[in-house]
């Protein structure tokens, strides 16, 4: 059951991150899910130790963990834009 919630919340977070980074027209639902989950892992590894929290992949869906996962997804899209286009946007 936790994996289903991670997929759903990861898809929503990936969609929100793609709206913030203006890449929503280029992505479908599958890529939004991948960006949300990989971004949550990235946020959990990079941001959680600094900000004191976790990510959605830990199974805790509190507001701080959702924000850390969203920031991780935004950072992931910024890195992809930087590599692909040469600018963050």
N, CA, C and O of each residue as an XYZ file, in Angstrom:
356
protein
N       0.813     -1.196      0.000
C       0.000      0.000      0.000
C       0.860      1.266      0.000
O       0.492      2.272     -0.606
N       2.007      1.208      0.684
C       2.884      2.375      0.733
C       3.435      2.708     -0.644
O       3.570      3.882     -0.989
N       3.757      1.685     -1.437
C       4.295      1.939     -2.778
C       3.268      2.617     -3.668
O       3.625      3.467     -4.483
N       2.014      2.259     -3.526
C       0.959      2.897     -4.324
C       0.852      4.369     -3.948
O       0.703      5.224     -4.821
N       0.927      4.670     -2.655
C       0.900      6.069     -2.223
C       2.126      6.835     -2.701
O       2.021      8.002     -3.080
N       3.289      6.184     -2.685
C       4.504      6.846     -3.175
C       4.369      7.157     -4.660
O       4.793      8.226     -5.099
N       3.792      6.255     -5.441
C       3.605      6.494     -6.872
C       2.626      7.641     -7.100
O       2.869      8.503     -7.944
N       1.533      7.658     -6.362
C       0.534      8.722     -6.547
C       1.084     10.071     -6.107
O       0.983     11.051     -6.846
N       1.657     10.131     -4.925
C       2.204     11.399     -4.421
C       3.409     11.820     -5.251
O       3.594     13.013     -5.493
N       4.230     10.878     -5.691
C       5.359     11.197     -6.566
C       4.900     11.781     -7.891
O       5.527     12.702     -8.414
N       3.821     11.260     -8.433
C       3.268     11.818     -9.669
C       2.776     13.238     -9.487
O       2.986     14.090    -10.351
N       2.122     13.495     -8.368
C       1.639     14.853     -8.093
C       2.805     15.805     -7.874
O       2.792     16.927     -8.380
N       3.809     15.373     -7.129
C       4.973     16.229     -6.894
C       5.768     16.465     -8.171
O       6.273     17.566     -8.389
N       5.885     15.440     -9.022
C       6.564     15.616    -10.305
C       5.813     16.579    -11.201
O       6.423     17.370    -11.920
N       4.484     16.516    -11.160
C       3.666     17.439    -11.945
C       3.832     18.870    -11.450
O       3.981     19.792    -12.252
N       3.808     19.061    -10.119
C       3.996     20.398     -9.563
C       5.390     20.944     -9.872
O       5.538     22.127    -10.177
N       6.400     20.096     -9.796
C       7.768     20.533    -10.117
C       7.880     20.903    -11.592
O       8.582     21.853    -11.938
N       7.195     20.164    -12.463
C       7.262     20.490    -13.890
C       6.524     21.787    -14.188
O       6.889     22.493    -15.128
N       5.501     22.117    -13.415
C       4.830     23.405    -13.588
C       5.749     24.533    -13.135
O       5.840     25.563    -13.803
N       6.429     24.347    -12.009
C       7.350     25.371    -11.499
C       8.490     25.596    -12.487
O       8.888     26.738    -12.718
N       9.017     24.527    -13.071
C      10.155     24.641    -13.987
C       9.728     24.847    -15.445
O      10.576     24.895    -16.336
N       8.444     24.966    -15.689
C       7.879     25.196    -17.033
C       8.266     24.101    -18.038
O       8.593     24.397    -19.187
N       8.228     22.844    -17.600
C       8.488     21.727    -18.503
C       7.277     20.805    -18.591
O       7.400     19.659    -19.023
N       6.109     21.298    -18.186
C       4.923     20.455    -18.108
C       4.460     19.982    -19.480
O       3.948     18.869    -19.603
N       4.626     20.799    -20.510
C       4.179     20.420    -21.850
C       5.036     19.306    -22.444
O       4.590     18.619    -23.363
N       6.242     19.114    -21.945
C       7.159     18.116    -22.486
C       7.027     16.766    -21.798
O       7.558     15.773    -22.295
N       6.338     16.705    -20.675
C       6.293     15.502    -19.865
C       4.899     14.903    -19.855
O       3.897     15.615    -19.918
N       4.855     13.610    -19.776
C       3.600     12.910    -19.585
C       3.482     12.446    -18.152
O       4.316     12.781    -17.311
N       2.449     11.677    -17.874
C       2.210     11.233    -16.499
C       3.301     10.288    -16.013
O       3.674     10.334    -14.840
N       3.818      9.435    -16.887
C       4.860      8.497    -16.475
C       6.140      9.227    -16.090
O       6.774      8.891    -15.090
N       6.517     10.220    -16.878
C       7.718     10.989    -16.558
C       7.518     11.832    -15.303
O       8.463     12.039    -14.542
N       6.292     12.324    -15.076
C       6.011     13.049    -13.830
C       6.198     12.146    -12.618
O       6.738     12.575    -11.599
N       5.755     10.904    -12.723
C       5.924      9.951    -11.621
C       7.399      9.679    -11.373
O       7.851      9.658    -10.228
N       8.151      9.471    -12.456
C       9.591      9.201    -12.322
C      10.304     10.404    -11.711
O      11.134     10.246    -10.816
N       9.985     11.603    -12.192
C      10.616     12.818    -11.656
C      10.265     12.993    -10.187
O      11.124     13.369     -9.389
N       9.020     12.728     -9.817
C       8.617     12.870     -8.422
C       9.321     11.901     -7.507
O       9.766     12.284     -6.425
N       9.433     10.645     -7.921
C      10.061      9.637     -7.058
C      11.575      9.826     -6.997
O      12.160      9.772     -5.915
N      12.210     10.044     -8.137
C      13.666     10.258     -8.146
C      14.010     11.569     -7.442
O      15.018     11.655     -6.741
N      13.171     12.587     -7.629
C      13.372     13.848     -6.916
C      13.222     13.690     -5.417
O      13.936     14.336     -4.650
N      12.294     12.831     -4.986
C      12.132     12.569     -3.556
C      13.364     11.869     -2.993
O      13.803     12.173     -1.884
N      13.907     10.951     -3.743
C      15.133     10.277     -3.300
C      16.282     11.278     -3.237
O      17.046     11.287     -2.272
N      16.406     12.123     -4.266
C      17.450     13.146     -4.296
C      17.277     14.129     -3.140
O      18.248     14.484     -2.472
N      16.056     14.562     -2.910
C      15.795     15.467     -1.794
C      16.073     14.814     -0.453
O      16.569     15.460      0.470
N      15.752     13.531     -0.346
C      16.035     12.813      0.897
C      17.519     12.679      1.165
O      17.956     12.714      2.315
N      18.299     12.523      0.095
C      19.744     12.381      0.273
C      20.452     13.716      0.489
O      21.364     13.808      1.311
N      20.035     14.753     -0.247
C      20.741     16.033     -0.195
C      20.154     17.027      0.801
O      20.891     17.660      1.557
N      18.844     17.163      0.804
C      18.220     18.223      1.584
C      17.802     17.800      2.989
O      17.843     18.605      3.919
N      17.406     16.559      3.142
C      16.908     16.112      4.443
C      17.941     16.236      5.565
O      17.570     16.653      6.662
N      19.213     15.898      5.351
C      20.179     16.091      6.449
C      20.379     17.559      6.821
O      20.630     17.877      7.983
N      20.270     18.451      5.840
C      20.462     19.874      6.123
C      19.240     20.494      6.785
O      19.373     21.321      7.687
N      18.044     20.096      6.339
C      16.817     20.709      6.840
C      16.161     19.921      7.964
O      15.230     20.408      8.605
N      16.633     18.730      8.199
C      16.080     17.923      9.274
C      14.703     17.377      8.951
O      13.699     17.892      9.443
N      14.649     16.385      8.163
C      13.373     15.779      7.785
C      13.641     14.514      7.011
O      14.683     13.879      7.174
N      12.708     14.155      6.179
C      12.850     12.976      5.351
C      12.251     13.241      3.996
O      12.136     14.391      3.573
N      11.874     12.194      3.321
C      11.194     12.343      2.040
C      10.022     11.378      2.008
O       9.813     10.612      2.948
N       9.269     11.417      0.937
C       8.094     10.552      0.844
C       8.488      9.092      0.718
O       7.675      8.211      0.995
N       9.717      8.817      0.306
C      10.143      7.426      0.157
C      10.363      6.751      1.505
O      10.495      5.529      1.569
N      10.404      7.534      2.583
C      10.511      6.943      3.914
C       9.159      6.491      4.444
O       9.084      5.858      5.498
N       8.085      6.813      3.719
C       6.752      6.380      4.109
C       6.007      7.389      4.967
O       4.856      7.150      5.333
N       6.639      8.513      5.296
C       6.002      9.549      6.098
C       5.584     10.682      5.170
O       6.423     11.288      4.504
N       4.289     10.966      5.127
C       3.772     11.961      4.202
C       3.410     13.255      4.915
O       2.347     13.822      4.664
N       4.284     13.732      5.805
C       4.047     14.989      6.506
C       4.406     16.157      5.583
O       5.060     15.972      4.557
N       3.972     17.348      5.962
C       4.203     18.522      5.132
C       5.690     18.814      4.915
O       6.069     19.093      3.778
N       6.560     18.766      5.940
C       7.981     18.995      5.679
C       8.586     17.968      4.706
O       9.414     18.318      3.864
N       8.169     16.713      4.827
C       8.688     15.683      3.923
C       8.182     15.893      2.502
O       8.912     15.638      1.544
N       6.953     16.352      2.353
C       6.435     16.652      1.015
C       7.191     17.821      0.389
O       7.484     17.802     -0.807
N       7.505     18.831      1.187
C       8.252     19.986      0.663
C       9.680     19.604      0.280
O      10.190     20.072     -0.738
N      10.325     18.766      1.079
C      11.672     18.307      0.742
C      11.643     17.496     -0.548
O      12.537     17.635     -1.383
N      10.634     16.656     -0.720
C      10.513     15.863     -1.945
C      10.236     16.754     -3.146
O      10.770     16.515     -4.229
N       9.402     17.784     -2.968
C       9.124     18.727     -4.057
C      10.386     19.494     -4.442
O      10.669     19.668     -5.627
N      11.138     19.948     -3.455
C      12.400     20.639     -3.755
C      13.395     19.729     -4.457
O      14.125     20.175     -5.342
N      13.431     18.466     -4.075
C      14.302     17.510     -4.755
C      13.892     17.325     -6.213
O      14.756     17.216     -7.083
N      12.590     17.287     -6.494
C      12.119     17.151     -7.871
C      12.433     18.406     -8.683
O      12.772     18.312     -9.863
N      12.324     19.574     -8.063
C      12.675     20.825     -8.758
C      14.164     20.858     -9.061
O      14.565     21.264    -10.152
N      14.988     20.438     -8.110
C      16.440     20.382     -8.338
C      16.763     19.401     -9.461
O      17.620     19.679    -10.300
N      16.083     18.260     -9.482
C      16.309     17.279    -10.545
C      15.971     17.865    -11.911
O      16.738     17.693    -12.859
N      14.842     18.549    -12.029
C      14.479     19.159    -13.309
C      15.436     20.285    -13.688
O      15.713     20.482    -14.871
N      15.946     21.029    -12.701
C      16.927     22.078    -12.997
C      18.218     21.474    -13.536
O      18.821     22.024    -14.458
N      18.644     20.357    -12.974
C      19.856     19.686    -13.468
C      19.634     19.163    -14.878
O      20.509     19.292    -15.734
N      18.465     18.572    -15.128
C      18.159     18.067    -16.475
C      18.118     19.213    -17.478
O      18.641     19.072    -18.583
N      17.507     20.351    -17.123
C      17.469     21.506    -18.018
C      18.863     22.057    -18.264
O      19.178     22.465    -19.382
N      19.697     22.073    -17.239
C      21.054     22.573    -17.395
C      21.863     21.711    -18.346
O      22.610     22.233    -19.173
N      21.722     20.396    -18.238
C      22.453     19.490    -19.113
C      21.894     19.531    -20.537
O      22.650     19.528    -21.508
N      20.583     19.568    -20.650
C      19.941     19.502    -21.961
C      20.038     20.812    -22.727
O      20.305     20.798    -23.929
N      19.828     21.939    -22.065
C      19.754     23.224    -22.770
C      20.904     24.169    -22.474
O      21.137     25.111    -23.232
N      21.613     23.941    -21.410
C      22.699     24.832    -21.042
C      22.263     25.950    -20.126
O      23.092     26.773    -19.738
N      20.971     26.015    -19.756
C      20.496     26.991    -18.777
C      19.418     26.353    -17.913
O      18.790     25.370    -18.305
N      19.216     26.926    -16.740
C      18.265     26.341    -15.802
C      16.846     26.747    -16.137
O      15.917     25.975    -15.901
N      16.655     27.917    -16.671
C      15.370     28.520    -17.051
C      14.865     29.376    -15.975
O      13.795     29.970    -16.109
